[in-house]
Structures are given as C-alpha cells and as structure tokens.
C-alpha cells in the first residue's frame, strides 16, 4: 500500500530515481516536525528500495524553504522516534536540546549518510533550516534565482543546528555569511563550491532529472563506495566532531536567550532582523 504524506510527495519520475518533494508552498515549505518526520520516512523508503539508485529532493512553489516553522508546537513525543534521543518533553533546555537533536542534527546526519547519491533541486529562497535540507545532499543544482542565507545569529545563536558552513562555503565566507545574515546568490555559491550547477529556472527540473538518470546508470555498489570514500575524507577532517561541538554551542545560545530576554527564546529585535532579511 502506498505511503501517504501530508507535507511532502514521493514519486519515481525515471527508472531507478526517487523524488521527494516538499509540498507546503503556501507556507514557503516551512518545516514543522511533521514535515521532517515525513521526509525521514521517505528517505528511508527510497534507501531501502533496491530498485532506487538515486534520490532527488525538490520543492513546490517559488521558494525551496523558508526554514523552521516557528509556530509549530509539536515535540518529538508526538512522533515515532527516528534517532532515539529521548527526553523530548523535559522542561528547560534539556527538552529543547532533545527535540533539536532528534529532528535537526540527528535527521540531517542520517540523510548525509544515505548510501545512495542524493541531489537537491533548489529554487528561490533557502533560509536557515532550508540549508539543513540541502547541505546533507551530495549534489546541489540551483536555479539562477536561488539565494542562500543563515540569518539566525540575530537570534543570538551561532547559526543553524547542522553547522557545516565551514565545509560548504569556506571559513572566511562562512563567518561573513553568519555575521551579516545576508543571502549569497547561486552564482556566488557555485564559485565557492557549494553548488554544482546553476541553471535557468525553467530548466531546473529537466537538468536535475537528467543528472539523476546519468548517475543511475552506474552500478549501485560503485556509487555507494564512491560516496563512502568522499564522506570518509570529511570524517577524517573531523566534520562530525565539529558539528557536535557547534550544536552544543547552539544550545548554549538558546539557554542564554531564554534567561536574558524575559523568558522568550529569542530577542524580538532578532526576529525583526530576520524578517527584514527574509522578505519575499
């Protein structure tokens, strides 16, 4: 029986290629925990299907993703655990950390280590949590109108939870990106090595699907071993250790904001700054 989803779609647009599409365009594909849980289930579905060799992650609407849905009130206790963190309903920062470790850090790392090539097909704005969906992917194809921003230093934290900025754009550009909160263009990101190809918006889907079908002609064992080799080099550089350290610092930022800003998790001026930078 086909899996049913509320926030995403799953299809097989070409032989040996699965496509997972964010399907919440009216919310600019803001990610609540339901969407992330469905994404994880869909990635697992494609991973365990031996007929699938390549996975594409796409999005409906003008923008790929506006990031986390800050209005969502769900916790990890409302879903079947995927990363086995536990403690989702505990008070204070302990519960907040548990939820973010489950839905952000844990799931992103799971997706990064899928033993099949993954391709992000990106258009429009990609903000903060949106980067956490595309950076675990192996390949990023972007429309020429795409922009990429992580403005959450305005929330008095160090950036989003899957902190691979240094590997994605290099250390100096990562600092500029975080300190300013301003978006980078697709062309800038291509020059920095974050994006593989920039194409016209009306060619994005066709270009991505062609690349996916080209990859799918390769033997699955070769694809798996090639990915393990490249990811192994990143592991040897200490990527996971650095991500874990940055995640702990992120939790420190949350705890400080709750203590300093009258019990609220963020400084209201930070919200205004993010809204200014993220206007569509």
N, C-alpha and C positions, 0 to 999 in steps of 0.2 A: 504494500500500500504506500503511495507517495507521501513523503513528509509534508506537513502543512506548516506554513510560516505566516506571521503577521507583519513582520518588519523587513523581510528580505524575499527574494525569489531565487530559485535554483533551477537551472536548465542545462542542457547539453547541446550547445549550438553547433558543434562539429564533432567528428569522430575523435574520441579519447580526450575531449576537452569539456570540463565542467565550468559553468559560470555562476557565480554567486553575486547577486545584485542588491545593493541597499535600496529599499523600496519605501522610503519615507520622505519623498521630495517636498511635501507640504511643510515639513519641519527641517528642510535642508539636510535631511539624513542625520539629524542629531541622534546620538547613540544613547539610548537608555539601556538598562541591564537586559531587558528582553531582547533587544536587537543583538547585543553582544553574545547572549546565550544562543540565539538562533544562528548567528554567524559561526560560533564554535561548533555547533551541531552539524552545520552544512559543510564546514571544512573537514570535520571528521568523516562525514558521509562520502565526500569526494576522495579523501585519503584512503579509506578502506574499500573503495570500489576499484577492483583491479583493472577494470576497463578504462579508468580515467588515468591519464598520464600528466595532464597539465590543468591548473586551476586558475581561472580569471576572476578577479574581484572588481566589480563595476558598481555604478550608482546611477539611479534615476535623477532626473531634474537638472537644473542649471549648475548645481554645486555638488561636489563629491561628498563633503561632510563638514558641518559647522562645529563638530566636536561633541563633547559630552552634553547630554540633555540635563541641565542643572535643575530642572523642575521635577525630575523623577524622584520618587520617594521609596522605591523598591530597595531591597537588600539581597545579599547572597542567600539569605534564609528562604527567599521566595522561589529559589530555583534549585534544581539538582546540581550539586557541586561538580565542577569540572576539574578544578585544580587542588581540591582538598585542603583549603586554607582553614576554614572553621572560624568561629568567633564573630560571625557577621552581625549579630545582634548585641554585642557587648557595648557598654557605654564608653563615651570618650573616644580618644584617638585609637584605642585598641580595636573597636568595631570598624571605624573608618579605614584603618590600615588593612584590616582583614578583607573588606569589600574591594578595595583598590588592588590588593594583591591577587585576589581572585579574578576580577573582571578586566583589569588593565595589565598589570605586569604578567600575571600567570598566563592569560589567554594569548597575549601578544607573543610571548616566548614559545608557546605551543605552536602558534602559526608560523613563526620564524623557522621552526624545526620540522615542518611538514616535509616528508621525504620525496616530494614531487615539486617541479617548478611551479612557482606562483607568479602571476602577473597582475599588477594594479593598473586599471584603466581609469584615468583621472581627468576630470574637467572642473572648471570653476574654482571656487574657494575650497581650500583644505586647511582647517584651523585646528590647532592643538590636538585634541583627541582624534581628529581626522588623520593626522600624521601617524598616529599609533596604529592605524589600519593599514597604511600603505608601506611604512618602513619595515614591517616584518616580511613583506613580499620580496621576491628575488629580483623582479624586473618592474620598473615603473615607466609606463607610457603616458604622456601628458598631452592634453590639448594645449594649443598655444595660449589660450586664455586662462590657464590654470595659475593659481598663486598659492603660496605655502607659508603659513605663519604659526608661530607658537607664542602668543602674547601673554601667557599666564604668569610671567614674572610680576605682572601687575596685580596678581592675587597674592603676592609675597611668597611664592614658591619658586623652585628652581627650573621650572619647565614641566612639560607633561611627564607622566609616570614611566613611560618606556623611553628612557633617556639615552637614545642612540645618536643624538645630534652631532656629536664629535665625529662619528664614523660617516654620517650621511653628508655633511657639508664641510667638514674640516674644523679644527679647533677655533681658529680666529673668526670664521664666518658664523660658527655656532654661537660664539659669545655675542657677536653683533646681533644675530637673529633673536637671541634671548633678551639682551639688554634693551633693545629698541622695541621689540614686539612687532616690528613692521614685516609685511609679507615679502617673500622672494618670488620673483617671476619664474615661469617654467624655463625660460632660456638661461637665467642665472643658475638655476639648479642643474640644468643639463651641463653647463660648463664646470660646475663643482663636482659632477659625477653622481649626483643624487638621482638624476633622471636618465634613463637610457635613450629615449627619443621624444622629441616634441613634434607634434603633427597638427594639421588643421583640425578644428573641432569636428567637421563633417566627415573626416577620415579616421577618427579615433577608434571607433568600434571595428571597422574593417581592418585597420592596421594591426590592432591588438589581436584579433582573431587569427589573422594570417601568421603572426609570430607564434601564437599558441599552437597552431596546426603544424608549423615547421618544427617546433620543439617535439611535438607528439610523434613525429616520425622516428625519433631516436629511441633506442631500447630503454625501457624503464630502469633497468639496473644501472646503465651508464649515467642516466640523468640523476639517479639517487646518489651514486658515488661522487659525481662531479659536485653536487650541492653539498654533500658531507665534507668534501675536501675544502671548498671555499669557506663554509661555515666553521670548519675546524681551524682554519687560519685566524678567523676572527676570535674564536675561543682562545687560541694561543696568545692573542693580544690582550686577553683579559676582559673581553666585552661583557660577559655575564657578570663578573665581579664588579665592573664599573656601573652597570645598570642597577645592580642590587644596592650599591652604595648611594647612587643618586636617588633611588626610590626611598631609602631611609631618610635622606635629607629632605625629600618632598614631604614626608610625613612630619618632620620637624617643622616645616613651614606651615602646614595645616594646623598643628597644635599651637604654634605661636599666634597664628591669625585668630584662632578661637579664643585664646587668652587675652589678646590685645584689643580686638575690635568688638568689644561689648557682647561677646558670646557668639558673634557671627563668624562664619568660616572664612570670610574674605573682607577686605577693606572695600566699602562702597565706591571709593574713588577708583579702585582697580576694575570694578565692573564697568564703570563709565569709560575707562580707557579701553577695555576690550571691545565694548560696543562701538566705540569710535573707530578702532582698527578693523572691525569685522563687518562694517556696514556693507549690505549687498545692493 
